[in-house]
Amino acid sequence: MMDETAVYICDSCGEEIEVSLDTSAGNQQEYVEDCPVCCVPNVLRVTWDEDGRAWVESTRE
Ligand SMILES: [Zn+2]
């Protein structure tokens, strides 16, 4: 069972953002998503660990 949501801290505005995850696309993903608070595009790196827990790392594009 893989997490389908996770939170990250926006690198630009510092807000905590919850994201919905597409678990069908593999257990390591990287994509760009605009922050819903400040609209700055963040590069999100999502990984799931062995327990199915999702980890999101955000860097500014
Ligand atoms: Zn932001």
PDB file of the backbone (N, CA, C, O) and the ligand in Angstrom, with CONECT records:
HET     ZN  A 101       1
ATOM      1  N   MET A   1       0.858  -1.202   0.000  1.00  0.00           N
ATOM      2  CA  MET A   1       0.000   0.000   0.000  1.00  0.00           C
ATOM      3  C   MET A   1       0.890   1.247   0.000  1.00  0.00           C
ATOM      4  O   MET A   1       1.664   1.472   0.931  1.00  0.00           O
ATOM      5  N   MET A   2       0.768   2.042  -1.047  1.00  0.00           N
ATOM      6  CA  MET A   2       1.591   3.247  -1.160  1.00  0.00           C
ATOM      7  C   MET A   2       0.764   4.485  -0.809  1.00  0.00           C
ATOM      8  O   MET A   2      -0.408   4.598  -1.167  1.00  0.00           O
ATOM      9  N   ASP A   3       1.403   5.393  -0.107  1.00  0.00           N
ATOM     10  CA  ASP A   3       0.741   6.667   0.184  1.00  0.00           C
ATOM     11  C   ASP A   3       0.298   7.351  -1.099  1.00  0.00           C
ATOM     12  O   ASP A   3       1.028   7.360  -2.090  1.00  0.00           O
ATOM     13  N   GLU A   4      -0.892   7.922  -1.077  1.00  0.00           N
ATOM     14  CA  GLU A   4      -1.383   8.642  -2.257  1.00  0.00           C
ATOM     15  C   GLU A   4      -1.407  10.148  -2.047  1.00  0.00           C
ATOM     16  O   GLU A   4      -1.763  10.910  -2.945  1.00  0.00           O
ATOM     17  N   THR A   5      -1.026  10.559  -0.855  1.00  0.00           N
ATOM     18  CA  THR A   5      -0.852  11.985  -0.615  1.00  0.00           C
ATOM     19  C   THR A   5       0.425  12.180   0.192  1.00  0.00           C
ATOM     20  O   THR A   5       0.876  11.269   0.886  1.00  0.00           O
ATOM     21  N   ALA A   6       0.996  13.358   0.098  1.00  0.00           N
ATOM     22  CA  ALA A   6       2.184  13.688   0.873  1.00  0.00           C
ATOM     23  C   ALA A   6       2.228  15.206   1.017  1.00  0.00           C
ATOM     24  O   ALA A   6       1.487  15.926   0.348  1.00  0.00           O
ATOM     25  N   VAL A   7       3.090  15.672   1.883  1.00  0.00           N
ATOM     26  CA  VAL A   7       3.239  17.112   2.044  1.00  0.00           C
ATOM     27  C   VAL A   7       4.687  17.499   1.781  1.00  0.00           C
ATOM     28  O   VAL A   7       5.617  16.736   2.044  1.00  0.00           O
ATOM     29  N   TYR A   8       4.850  18.704   1.258  1.00  0.00           N
ATOM     30  CA  TYR A   8       6.192  19.246   1.110  1.00  0.00           C
ATOM     31  C   TYR A   8       6.144  20.715   1.512  1.00  0.00           C
ATOM     32  O   TYR A   8       5.076  21.324   1.580  1.00  0.00           O
ATOM     33  N   ILE A   9       7.304  21.260   1.770  1.00  0.00           N
ATOM     34  CA  ILE A   9       7.410  22.678   2.091  1.00  0.00           C
ATOM     35  C   ILE A   9       7.839  23.408   0.827  1.00  0.00           C
ATOM     36  O   ILE A   9       8.883  23.103   0.249  1.00  0.00           O
ATOM     37  N   CYS A  10       7.040  24.363   0.406  1.00  0.00           N
ATOM     38  CA  CYS A  10       7.393  25.131  -0.786  1.00  0.00           C
ATOM     39  C   CYS A  10       8.689  25.895  -0.543  1.00  0.00           C
ATOM     40  O   CYS A  10       8.831  26.603   0.454  1.00  0.00           O
ATOM     41  N   ASP A  11       9.632  25.740  -1.472  1.00  0.00           N
ATOM     42  CA  ASP A  11      10.936  26.375  -1.326  1.00  0.00           C
ATOM     43  C   ASP A  11      10.840  27.897  -1.449  1.00  0.00           C
ATOM     44  O   ASP A  11      11.709  28.624  -0.968  1.00  0.00           O
ATOM     45  N   SER A  12       9.789  28.361  -2.089  1.00  0.00           N
ATOM     46  CA  SER A  12       9.655  29.794  -2.336  1.00  0.00           C
ATOM     47  C   SER A  12       8.930  30.523  -1.205  1.00  0.00           C
ATOM     48  O   SER A  12       9.415  31.542  -0.713  1.00  0.00           O
ATOM     49  N   CYS A  13       7.764  30.003  -0.789  1.00  0.00           N
ATOM     50  CA  CYS A  13       6.964  30.734   0.193  1.00  0.00           C
ATOM     51  C   CYS A  13       6.970  30.079   1.572  1.00  0.00           C
ATOM     52  O   CYS A  13       6.504  30.676   2.542  1.00  0.00           O
ATOM     53  N   GLY A  14       7.497  28.850   1.666  1.00  0.00           N
ATOM     54  CA  GLY A  14       7.598  28.208   2.972  1.00  0.00           C
ATOM     55  C   GLY A  14       6.318  27.575   3.473  1.00  0.00           C
ATOM     56  O   GLY A  14       6.275  27.071   4.595  1.00  0.00           O
ATOM     57  N   GLU A  15       5.272  27.592   2.657  1.00  0.00           N
ATOM     58  CA  GLU A  15       4.014  26.977   3.064  1.00  0.00           C
ATOM     59  C   GLU A  15       4.092  25.461   2.946  1.00  0.00           C
ATOM     60  O   GLU A  15       4.821  24.926   2.111  1.00  0.00           O
ATOM     61  N   GLU A  16       3.333  24.781   3.793  1.00  0.00           N
ATOM     62  CA  GLU A  16       3.244  23.332   3.695  1.00  0.00           C
ATOM     63  C   GLU A  16       2.139  22.983   2.712  1.00  0.00           C
ATOM     64  O   GLU A  16       0.991  23.386   2.897  1.00  0.00           O
ATOM     65  N   ILE A  17       2.477  22.236   1.667  1.00  0.00           N
ATOM     66  CA  ILE A  17       1.555  21.948   0.577  1.00  0.00           C
ATOM     67  C   ILE A  17       1.253  20.457   0.555  1.00  0.00           C
ATOM     68  O   ILE A  17       2.170  19.636   0.592  1.00  0.00           O
ATOM     69  N   GLU A  18      -0.020  20.106   0.497  1.00  0.00           N
ATOM     70  CA  GLU A  18      -0.373  18.700   0.341  1.00  0.00           C
ATOM     71  C   GLU A  18      -0.583  18.403  -1.138  1.00  0.00           C
ATOM     72  O   GLU A  18      -1.252  19.158  -1.843  1.00  0.00           O
ATOM     73  N   VAL A  19      -0.010  17.306  -1.597  1.00  0.00           N
ATOM     74  CA  VAL A  19      -0.138  16.925  -2.999  1.00  0.00           C
ATOM     75  C   VAL A  19      -0.750  15.533  -3.111  1.00  0.00           C
ATOM     76  O   VAL A  19      -0.541  14.672  -2.256  1.00  0.00           O
ATOM     77  N   SER A  20      -1.501  15.337  -4.174  1.00  0.00           N
ATOM     78  CA  SER A  20      -1.991  14.009  -4.527  1.00  0.00           C
ATOM     79  C   SER A  20      -0.960  13.342  -5.410  1.00  0.00           C
ATOM     80  O   SER A  20      -0.391  13.976  -6.298  1.00  0.00           O
ATOM     81  N   LEU A  21      -0.717  12.062  -5.169  1.00  0.00           N
ATOM     82  CA  LEU A  21       0.338  11.352  -5.890  1.00  0.00           C
ATOM     83  C   LEU A  21      -0.264  10.283  -6.783  1.00  0.00           C
ATOM     84  O   LEU A  21      -1.271   9.658  -6.451  1.00  0.00           O
ATOM     85  N   ASP A  22       0.389  10.090  -7.940  1.00  0.00           N
ATOM     86  CA  ASP A  22      -0.027   9.037  -8.864  1.00  0.00           C
ATOM     87  C   ASP A  22       0.850   7.819  -8.608  1.00  0.00           C
ATOM     88  O   ASP A  22       1.986   7.758  -9.078  1.00  0.00           O
ATOM     89  N   THR A  23       0.326   6.856  -7.866  1.00  0.00           N
ATOM     90  CA  THR A  23       1.151   5.712  -7.474  1.00  0.00           C
ATOM     91  C   THR A  23       1.358   4.728  -8.624  1.00  0.00           C
ATOM     92  O   THR A  23       2.153   3.797  -8.494  1.00  0.00           O
ATOM     93  N   SER A  24       0.672   4.912  -9.729  1.00  0.00           N
ATOM     94  CA  SER A  24       0.819   3.982 -10.851  1.00  0.00           C
ATOM     95  C   SER A  24       2.062   4.282 -11.687  1.00  0.00           C
ATOM     96  O   SER A  24       2.427   3.494 -12.559  1.00  0.00           O
ATOM     97  N   ALA A  25       2.703   5.399 -11.430  1.00  0.00           N
ATOM     98  CA  ALA A  25       3.818   5.822 -12.283  1.00  0.00           C
ATOM     99  C   ALA A  25       5.185   5.440 -11.726  1.00  0.00           C
ATOM    100  O   ALA A  25       6.203   5.972 -12.170  1.00  0.00           O
ATOM    101  N   GLY A  26       5.220   4.529 -10.764  1.00  0.00           N
ATOM    102  CA  GLY A  26       6.510   4.072 -10.239  1.00  0.00           C
ATOM    103  C   GLY A  26       6.803   4.651  -8.876  1.00  0.00           C
ATOM    104  O   GLY A  26       6.136   5.588  -8.435  1.00  0.00           O
ATOM    105  N   ASN A  27       7.815   4.090  -8.196  1.00  0.00           N
ATOM    106  CA  ASN A  27       8.076   4.523  -6.820  1.00  0.00           C
ATOM    107  C   ASN A  27       9.163   5.594  -6.725  1.00  0.00           C
ATOM    108  O   ASN A  27       9.626   5.927  -5.635  1.00  0.00           O
ATOM    109  N   GLN A  28       9.559   6.125  -7.875  1.00  0.00           N
ATOM    110  CA  GLN A  28      10.421   7.305  -7.894  1.00  0.00           C
ATOM    111  C   GLN A  28       9.934   8.207  -9.013  1.00  0.00           C
ATOM    112  O   GLN A  28       9.888   7.801 -10.174  1.00  0.00           O
ATOM    113  N   GLN A  29       9.578   9.409  -8.666  1.00  0.00           N
ATOM    114  CA  GLN A  29       9.040  10.306  -9.690  1.00  0.00           C
ATOM    115  C   GLN A  29       9.610  11.699  -9.500  1.00  0.00           C
ATOM    116  O   GLN A  29       9.972  12.104  -8.396  1.00  0.00           O
ATOM    117  N   GLU A  30       9.679  12.421 -10.615  1.00  0.00           N
ATOM    118  CA  GLU A  30      10.108  13.813 -10.561  1.00  0.00           C
ATOM    119  C   GLU A  30       9.265  14.592 -11.553  1.00  0.00           C
ATOM    120  O   GLU A  30       9.168  14.226 -12.724  1.00  0.00           O
ATOM    121  N   TYR A  31       8.661  15.659 -11.079  1.00  0.00           N
ATOM    122  CA  TYR A  31       7.864  16.465 -11.984  1.00  0.00           C
ATOM    123  C   TYR A  31       7.752  17.867 -11.420  1.00  0.00           C
ATOM    124  O   TYR A  31       8.100  18.127 -10.267  1.00  0.00           O
ATOM    125  N   VAL A  32       7.261  18.759 -12.253  1.00  0.00           N
ATOM    126  CA  VAL A  32       7.141  20.163 -11.872  1.00  0.00           C
ATOM    127  C   VAL A  32       5.690  20.465 -11.558  1.00  0.00           C
ATOM    128  O   VAL A  32       4.785  20.099 -12.308  1.00  0.00           O
ATOM    129  N   GLU A  33       5.483  21.138 -10.438  1.00  0.00           N
ATOM    130  CA  GLU A  33       4.126  21.521 -10.076  1.00  0.00           C
ATOM    131  C   GLU A  33       4.153  22.949  -9.540  1.00  0.00           C
ATOM    132  O   GLU A  33       5.020  23.308  -8.744  1.00  0.00           O
ATOM    133  N   ASP A  34       3.201  23.750  -9.982  1.00  0.00           N
ATOM    134  CA  ASP A  34       3.122  25.114  -9.479  1.00  0.00           C
ATOM    135  C   ASP A  34       2.583  25.109  -8.059  1.00  0.00           C
ATOM    136  O   ASP A  34       1.597  24.435  -7.764  1.00  0.00           O
ATOM    137  N   CYS A  35       3.230  25.861  -7.183  1.00  0.00           N
ATOM    138  CA  CYS A  35       2.744  25.995  -5.811  1.00  0.00           C
ATOM    139  C   CYS A  35       1.360  26.638  -5.823  1.00  0.00           C
ATOM    140  O   CYS A  35       1.186  27.690  -6.439  1.00  0.00           O
ATOM    141  N   PRO A  36       0.371  26.036  -5.160  1.00  0.00           N
ATOM    142  CA  PRO A  36      -0.969  26.618  -5.153  1.00  0.00           C
ATOM    143  C   PRO A  36      -1.066  27.905  -4.334  1.00  0.00           C
ATOM    144  O   PRO A  36      -2.050  28.637  -4.446  1.00  0.00           O
ATOM    145  N   VAL A  37      -0.068  28.180  -3.525  1.00  0.00           N
ATOM    146  CA  VAL A  37      -0.089  29.391  -2.699  1.00  0.00           C
ATOM    147  C   VAL A  37       0.584  30.554  -3.417  1.00  0.00           C
ATOM    148  O   VAL A  37       0.002  31.632  -3.543  1.00  0.00           O
ATOM    149  N   CYS A  38       1.821  30.333  -3.891  1.00  0.00           N
ATOM    150  CA  CYS A  38       2.575  31.448  -4.476  1.00  0.00           C
ATOM    151  C   CYS A  38       2.784  31.303  -5.985  1.00  0.00           C
ATOM    152  O   CYS A  38       3.349  32.194  -6.618  1.00  0.00           O
ATOM    153  N   CYS A  39       2.331  30.181  -6.567  1.00  0.00           N
ATOM    154  CA  CYS A  39       2.359  29.959  -8.019  1.00  0.00           C
ATOM    155  C   CYS A  39       3.758  29.806  -8.603  1.00  0.00           C
ATOM    156  O   CYS A  39       3.909  29.803  -9.824  1.00  0.00           O
ATOM    157  N   VAL A  40       4.768  29.681  -7.776  1.00  0.00           N
ATOM    158  CA  VAL A  40       6.114  29.427  -8.279  1.00  0.00           C
ATOM    159  C   VAL A  40       6.243  27.940  -8.597  1.00  0.00           C
ATOM    160  O   VAL A  40       5.850  27.101  -7.787  1.00  0.00           O
ATOM    161  N   PRO A  41       6.795  27.600  -9.780  1.00  0.00           N
ATOM    162  CA  PRO A  41       6.968  26.187 -10.099  1.00  0.00           C
ATOM    163  C   PRO A  41       8.049  25.533  -9.252  1.00  0.00           C
ATOM    164  O   PRO A  41       9.171  26.031  -9.161  1.00  0.00           O
ATOM    165  N   ASN A  42       7.697  24.413  -8.635  1.00  0.00           N
ATOM    166  CA  ASN A  42       8.645  23.634  -7.844  1.00  0.00           C
ATOM    167  C   ASN A  42       8.903  22.305  -8.543  1.00  0.00           C
ATOM    168  O   ASN A  42       7.993  21.698  -9.107  1.00  0.00           O
ATOM    169  N   VAL A  43      10.152  21.865  -8.498  1.00  0.00           N
ATOM    170  CA  VAL A  43      10.477  20.521  -8.947  1.00  0.00           C
ATOM    171  C   VAL A  43      10.279  19.593  -7.757  1.00  0.00           C
ATOM    172  O   VAL A  43      10.953  19.730  -6.735  1.00  0.00           O
ATOM    173  N   LEU A  44       9.363  18.657  -7.891  1.00  0.00           N
ATOM    174  CA  LEU A  44       9.081  17.709  -6.817  1.00  0.00           C
ATOM    175  C   LEU A  44       9.738  16.379  -7.136  1.00  0.00           C
ATOM    176  O   LEU A  44       9.566  15.825  -8.222  1.00  0.00           O
ATOM    177  N   ARG A  45      10.491  15.878  -6.174  1.00  0.00           N
ATOM    178  CA  ARG A  45      11.046  14.524  -6.286  1.00  0.00           C
ATOM    179  C   ARG A  45      10.340  13.671  -5.248  1.00  0.00           C
ATOM    180  O   ARG A  45      10.480  13.890  -4.044  1.00  0.00           O
ATOM    181  N   VAL A  46       9.586  12.704  -5.724  1.00  0.00           N
ATOM    182  CA  VAL A  46       8.788  11.855  -4.852  1.00  0.00           C
ATOM    183  C   VAL A  46       9.405  10.465  -4.829  1.00  0.00           C
ATOM    184  O   VAL A  46       9.687   9.883  -5.877  1.00  0.00           O
ATOM    185  N   THR A  47       9.610   9.943  -3.644  1.00  0.00           N
ATOM    186  CA  THR A  47      10.048   8.550  -3.512  1.00  0.00           C
ATOM    187  C   THR A  47       9.197   7.876  -2.453  1.00  0.00           C
ATOM    188  O   THR A  47       8.786   8.501  -1.475  1.00  0.00           O
ATOM    189  N   TRP A  48       8.940   6.604  -2.659  1.00  0.00           N
ATOM    190  CA  TRP A  48       8.233   5.802  -1.664  1.00  0.00           C
ATOM    191  C   TRP A  48       9.229   4.831  -1.041  1.00  0.00           C
ATOM    192  O   TRP A  48      10.009   4.189  -1.745  1.00  0.00           O
ATOM    193  N   ASP A  49       9.196   4.732   0.274  1.00  0.00           N
ATOM    194  CA  ASP A  49      10.108   3.789   0.910  1.00  0.00           C
ATOM    195  C   ASP A  49       9.467   2.401   0.989  1.00  0.00           C
ATOM    196  O   ASP A  49       8.356   2.189   0.501  1.00  0.00           O
ATOM    197  N   GLU A  50      10.188   1.457   1.615  1.00  0.00           N
ATOM    198  CA  GLU A  50       9.725   0.066   1.634  1.00  0.00           C
ATOM    199  C   GLU A  50       8.378  -0.102   2.329  1.00  0.00           C
ATOM    200  O   GLU A  50       7.639  -1.047   2.050  1.00  0.00           O
ATOM    201  N   ASP A  51       8.067   0.817   3.232  1.00  0.00           N
ATOM    202  CA  ASP A  51       6.785   0.743   3.943  1.00  0.00           C
ATOM    203  C   ASP A  51       5.663   1.436   3.187  1.00  0.00           C
ATOM    204  O   ASP A  51       4.527   1.480   3.661  1.00  0.00           O
ATOM    205  N   GLY A  52       5.978   1.982   2.003  1.00  0.00           N
ATOM    206  CA  GLY A  52       4.957   2.650   1.215  1.00  0.00           C
ATOM    207  C   GLY A  52       4.744   4.100   1.588  1.00  0.00           C
ATOM    208  O   GLY A  52       3.810   4.748   1.116  1.00  0.00           O
ATOM    209  N   ARG A  53       5.626   4.601   2.442  1.00  0.00           N
ATOM    210  CA  ARG A  53       5.496   5.998   2.835  1.00  0.00           C
ATOM    211  C   ARG A  53       6.118   6.898   1.776  1.00  0.00           C
ATOM    212  O   ARG A  53       7.228   6.646   1.306  1.00  0.00           O
ATOM    213  N   ALA A  54       5.397   7.942   1.409  1.00  0.00           N
ATOM    214  CA  ALA A  54       5.877   8.845   0.367  1.00  0.00           C
ATOM    215  C   ALA A  54       6.670   9.994   0.979  1.00  0.00           C
ATOM    216  O   ALA A  54       6.292  10.567   2.001  1.00  0.00           O
ATOM    217  N   TRP A  55       7.778  10.310   0.320  1.00  0.00           N
ATOM    218  CA  TRP A  55       8.614  11.438   0.724  1.00  0.00           C
ATOM    219  C   TRP A  55       8.734  12.382  -0.462  1.00  0.00           C
ATOM    220  O   TRP A  55       9.007  11.957  -1.585  1.00  0.00           O
ATOM    221  N   VAL A  56       8.529  13.657  -0.203  1.00  0.00           N
ATOM    222  CA  VAL A  56       8.602  14.633  -1.288  1.00  0.00           C
ATOM    223  C   VAL A  56       9.669  15.657  -0.962  1.00  0.00           C
ATOM    224  O   VAL A  56       9.704  16.211   0.137  1.00  0.00           O
ATOM    225  N   GLU A  57      10.535  15.900  -1.928  1.00  0.00           N
ATOM    226  CA  GLU A  57      11.568  16.917  -1.803  1.00  0.00           C
ATOM    227  C   GLU A  57      11.274  17.980  -2.847  1.00  0.00           C
ATOM    228  O   GLU A  57      11.034  17.665  -4.013  1.00  0.00           O
ATOM    229  N   SER A  58      11.292  19.214  -2.436  1.00  0.00           N
ATOM    230  CA  SER A  58      10.944  20.303  -3.344  1.00  0.00           C
ATOM    231  C   SER A  58      12.130  21.234  -3.542  1.00  0.00           C
ATOM    232  O   SER A  58      12.773  21.656  -2.580  1.00  0.00           O
ATOM    233  N   THR A  59      12.410  21.549  -4.800  1.00  0.00           N
ATOM    234  CA  THR A  59      13.385  22.585  -5.083  1.00  0.00           C
ATOM    235  C   THR A  59      12.803  23.535  -6.114  1.00  0.00           C
ATOM    236  O   THR A  59      11.964  23.143  -6.925  1.00  0.00           O
ATOM    237  N   ARG A  60      13.240  24.763  -6.083  1.00  0.00           N
ATOM    238  CA  ARG A  60      12.738  25.738  -7.039  1.00  0.00           C
ATOM    239  C   ARG A  60      13.226  25.381  -8.428  1.00  0.00           C
ATOM    240  O   ARG A  60      14.367  24.957  -8.611  1.00  0.00           O
ATOM    241  N   GLU A  61      12.360  25.556  -9.393  1.00  0.00           N
ATOM    242  CA  GLU A  61      12.745  25.192 -10.760  1.00  0.00           C
ATOM    243  C   GLU A  61      13.872  26.081 -11.249  1.00  0.00           C
ATOM    244  O   GLU A  61      14.334  25.927 -12.379  1.00  0.00           O
TER     245      GLU A  61
HETATM  246 ZN    ZN A 101       4.807  28.582  -2.570  1.00  0.00          ZN2+
END
